[in-house]
């Protein structure tokens, strides 16, 4: 993977509702709604809560690659774009990264 050090969590105070398997989020600052398709919903579900260590886009891509048959570079580009849009909408936040051992980073544990 790319070894990115930027991590993300859900933003504080975001309201979320599931409608037909997809999530609609409402940002607390301006009450704008942000709809997610099924893939975006999976990304949302993988984001830790605001008071937790964040996850990298690479971590999200690794989880998505288990479900979807897409090139890793395409998946990373789309996840990165989604995270940027989520941050802009106020529903996700940059966060401190969890510390992982080298084995965890390579996926050798668990």
PARORO-841906 format. One line per 4 residues: their letters; for each residue z, x, y of N, C-alpha, C. Coordinates in nm, 2 decimals. Atoms other than C-alpha are relative to their C-alpha. Layout:
BEGIN
a> Z,X,Y,Z,X,Y,Z,X,Y | ... $
// end
This chain:
BEGIN
xxxx> 0.00,0.08,-0.12,0.00,0.00,0.00,0.00,0.09,0.12 | 0.02,-0.08,-0.12,0.00,0.11,0.36,0.13,0.06,0.05 | -0.13,-0.07,-0.05,0.37,0.21,0.41,0.04,-0.04,0.14 | -0.04,0.04,-0.13,0.41,0.00,0.72,0.15,-0.01,0.02 $
xxxx> -0.15,0.01,-0.03,0.75,0.00,0.89,0.03,-0.11,0.09 | -0.03,0.12,-0.08,0.72,-0.32,1.09,0.03,-0.11,-0.10 | -0.04,0.11,0.08,0.91,-0.60,0.93,0.02,-0.13,0.07 | -0.01,0.13,-0.06,0.95,-0.97,0.99,0.10,-0.09,-0.07 $
xxxx> -0.08,0.11,0.06,1.19,-1.26,0.94,-0.04,-0.13,0.07 | 0.01,0.12,-0.07,1.19,-1.62,1.03,0.07,0.01,0.14 | -0.07,0.00,-0.13,1.28,-1.68,1.40,0.12,-0.09,0.00 | -0.13,0.08,-0.01,1.62,-1.82,1.49,-0.04,-0.14,0.05 $
xxxx> 0.00,0.14,-0.04,1.64,-2.20,1.52,-0.13,-0.07,-0.02 | 0.13,0.07,0.03,1.29,-2.29,1.38,0.03,-0.12,-0.09 | 0.00,0.12,0.09,1.27,-2.64,1.24,-0.12,0.00,-0.09 | 0.11,0.00,0.09,1.06,-2.67,0.93,0.01,-0.13,-0.08 $
xxxx> 0.01,0.12,0.08,0.94,-2.98,0.74,-0.12,0.02,-0.09 | 0.11,0.00,0.09,0.72,-3.00,0.43,-0.07,-0.13,-0.01 | 0.08,0.12,0.00,0.44,-3.24,0.43,-0.12,0.03,-0.10 | 0.10,-0.02,0.10,0.22,-3.26,0.11,-0.02,0.14,-0.04 $
xxxx> 0.00,-0.14,0.05,0.31,-2.91,0.00,-0.03,0.10,0.11 | 0.02,-0.09,-0.11,0.25,-2.76,0.34,0.11,-0.01,0.10 | -0.11,0.00,-0.10,0.50,-2.66,0.61,-0.05,-0.01,0.14 | 0.02,0.01,-0.14,0.50,-2.76,0.97,0.13,0.05,0.07 $
xxxx> -0.11,-0.07,-0.06,0.72,-2.55,1.19,0.01,-0.04,0.15 | -0.01,0.02,-0.14,0.86,-2.62,1.54,0.08,0.11,0.06 | -0.07,-0.10,-0.07,0.95,-2.34,1.77,0.11,-0.05,0.09 | -0.10,0.05,-0.09,1.28,-2.39,1.95,-0.02,0.02,0.15 $
xxxx> 0.01,-0.03,-0.14,1.18,-2.24,2.28,-0.08,-0.10,0.07 | 0.08,0.10,-0.08,0.90,-2.48,2.37,-0.04,-0.12,-0.09 | 0.03,0.12,0.09,0.89,-2.73,2.08,-0.14,-0.02,-0.05 | 0.14,0.01,0.06,0.53,-2.64,1.98,0.01,0.00,-0.15 $
xxxx> 0.01,0.00,0.15,0.44,-2.72,1.63,-0.11,0.10,-0.05 | 0.08,-0.11,0.06,0.28,-2.46,1.40,-0.02,-0.04,-0.14 | 0.03,0.05,0.14,0.11,-2.59,1.08,-0.04,0.12,-0.08 | 0.04,-0.10,0.09,0.07,-2.37,0.78,-0.07,-0.07,-0.12 $
xxxx> 0.06,0.05,0.12,-0.17,-2.42,0.49,0.09,0.05,-0.12 | -0.08,-0.03,0.12,-0.05,-2.36,0.13,0.03,0.15,-0.01 | -0.03,-0.14,0.00,-0.09,-1.98,0.16,0.10,0.04,0.11 | -0.09,-0.03,-0.11,0.08,-1.97,0.50,0.14,-0.05,-0.04 $
xxxx> -0.13,0.06,0.05,0.36,-2.19,0.34,0.07,0.10,-0.09 | -0.05,-0.10,0.09,0.40,-1.92,0.07,0.06,0.12,0.08 | -0.04,-0.11,-0.08,0.43,-1.65,0.34,0.13,-0.04,0.07 | -0.13,0.04,-0.07,0.70,-1.86,0.53,0.11,0.00,-0.10 $
xxxx> -0.10,0.01,0.10,0.89,-1.91,0.21,0.05,0.14,-0.04 | -0.04,-0.14,0.03,0.89,-1.53,0.15,0.07,0.07,0.12 | -0.07,-0.06,-0.11,1.02,-1.45,0.50,0.15,-0.03,-0.01 | -0.14,0.02,0.00,1.39,-1.39,0.51,0.06,-0.07,0.12 $
xxxx> -0.06,0.06,-0.11,1.63,-1.58,0.74,0.02,0.10,0.12 | -0.01,-0.09,-0.12,1.68,-1.44,1.10,0.11,0.11,-0.01 | -0.11,-0.10,0.00,2.01,-1.26,1.02,-0.02,0.10,-0.11 | 0.02,-0.09,0.11,1.86,-1.07,0.73,-0.10,0.12,0.04 $
xxxx> 0.10,-0.10,-0.02,1.66,-0.75,0.70,-0.14,-0.06,-0.03 | 0.13,0.06,0.01,1.29,-0.82,0.74,-0.08,0.06,-0.12 | 0.09,-0.04,0.11,1.00,-0.78,0.49,-0.13,0.05,0.07 | 0.13,-0.05,-0.05,0.68,-0.58,0.55,-0.11,-0.09,-0.03 $
xxxx> 0.13,0.07,0.04,0.33,-0.73,0.55,-0.04,0.05,-0.14 | 0.03,-0.04,0.13,0.28,-0.51,0.24,0.08,-0.07,-0.11 | -0.08,0.07,0.10,0.57,-0.68,0.06,-0.06,-0.14,-0.02 | 0.06,0.14,0.01,0.41,-1.02,0.14,-0.13,0.01,-0.08 $
xxxx> 0.13,-0.02,0.06,0.07,-0.90,0.03,0.02,0.02,-0.15 | -0.03,-0.02,0.14,0.22,-0.78,-0.30,0.03,-0.13,-0.07 | -0.03,0.13,0.06,0.36,-1.12,-0.37,-0.12,-0.10,0.00 | 0.12,0.08,0.00,0.04,-1.30,-0.27,-0.10,0.04,-0.10 $
xxxx> 0.10,-0.05,0.09,-0.17,-1.08,-0.48,0.03,-0.05,-0.15 | -0.04,0.05,0.13,0.02,-1.21,-0.78,-0.06,-0.15,-0.02 | 0.05,0.14,0.01,-0.11,-1.56,-0.70,-0.15,-0.02,0.03 | 0.14,0.02,-0.05,-0.45,-1.52,-0.53,-0.09,0.12,-0.04 $
xxxx> 0.09,-0.10,0.04,-0.75,-1.33,-0.65,-0.09,0.03,0.13 | 0.06,-0.05,-0.12,-0.85,-1.15,-0.33,0.02,0.15,0.02 | -0.01,-0.15,-0.02,-0.91,-0.79,-0.23,0.13,0.02,0.09 | -0.12,-0.04,-0.07,-0.59,-0.62,-0.11,-0.02,0.01,0.15 $
xxxx> 0.03,-0.02,-0.14,-0.75,-0.52,0.22,-0.02,-0.13,0.08 | 0.02,0.13,-0.07,-0.86,-0.87,0.30,0.13,-0.08,0.01 | -0.13,0.07,0.00,-0.52,-1.01,0.21,0.09,0.06,0.11 | -0.08,-0.06,-0.10,-0.34,-0.76,0.43,-0.05,-0.03,0.14 $
xxxx> 0.05,0.04,-0.13,-0.57,-0.84,0.72,0.04,-0.14,0.04 | -0.03,0.14,-0.03,-0.51,-1.21,0.69,0.15,-0.02,0.02 | -0.15,0.01,-0.01,-0.13,-1.17,0.64,0.04,0.06,0.14 | -0.03,-0.06,-0.13,-0.12,-0.94,0.95,-0.03,-0.09,0.11 $
xxxx> 0.04,0.09,-0.10,-0.31,-1.19,1.15,0.09,-0.12,0.01 | -0.09,0.11,0.00,-0.09,-1.48,1.04,0.13,0.04,0.06 | -0.13,-0.04,-0.06,0.23,-1.29,1.12,-0.01,0.02,0.15 | 0.01,-0.01,-0.15,0.10,-1.21,1.47,-0.01,-0.13,0.06 $
xxxx> 0.00,0.14,-0.06,0.02,-1.58,1.53,0.14,-0.06,-0.01 | -0.13,0.05,0.01,0.36,-1.67,1.40,0.10,0.05,0.10 | -0.08,-0.06,-0.10,0.53,-1.43,1.63,-0.03,-0.06,0.14 | 0.05,0.05,-0.12,0.32,-1.55,1.92,0.05,-0.15,0.02 $
xxxx> -0.04,0.14,-0.01,0.42,-1.91,1.84,0.15,-0.01,0.00 | -0.15,0.01,0.00,0.79,-1.82,1.82,0.07,-0.04,-0.12 | -0.06,0.04,0.12,0.84,-1.90,1.46,0.04,0.11,-0.10 | -0.04,-0.12,0.07,0.87,-1.55,1.32,0.03,0.11,0.10 $
xxxx> -0.05,-0.11,-0.09,1.03,-1.23,1.47,-0.01,0.13,-0.07 | -0.01,-0.13,0.05,0.99,-0.86,1.42,0.15,0.03,-0.03 | -0.14,-0.02,0.04,1.31,-0.73,1.25,0.01,0.14,-0.06 | -0.03,-0.13,0.07,1.48,-0.42,1.11,-0.04,-0.02,-0.15 $
xxxx> 0.04,0.00,0.13,1.34,-0.33,0.77,0.11,0.03,-0.10 | -0.09,-0.03,0.10,1.54,-0.33,0.45,-0.03,0.14,-0.05 | 0.01,-0.13,0.06,1.60,0.01,0.30,-0.03,-0.01,-0.15 | 0.04,0.00,0.14,1.42,0.06,-0.03,0.00,0.14,-0.06 $
xxxx> 0.02,-0.12,0.07,1.43,0.33,-0.28,-0.15,0.03,-0.03 | 0.14,-0.03,0.03,1.11,0.51,-0.37,-0.05,-0.08,-0.12 | 0.04,0.08,0.11,1.10,0.33,-0.70,-0.03,-0.15,0.04 | 0.02,0.14,-0.05,1.13,-0.01,-0.53,-0.13,-0.01,0.08 $
xxxx> 0.12,0.00,-0.08,0.85,0.08,-0.29,-0.12,0.00,-0.09 | 0.11,-0.01,0.09,0.63,0.16,-0.58,-0.01,-0.12,-0.09 | 0.00,0.12,0.09,0.73,-0.16,-0.76,0.05,0.03,-0.14 | -0.04,-0.04,0.13,0.89,0.03,-1.05,0.13,-0.06,-0.04 $
xx> -0.12,0.06,0.03,1.21,-0.17,-1.04,-0.02,-0.15,-0.01 | 0.00,0.15,0.01,1.26,-0.53,-1.15,-0.11,-0.05,-0.07 $
// end
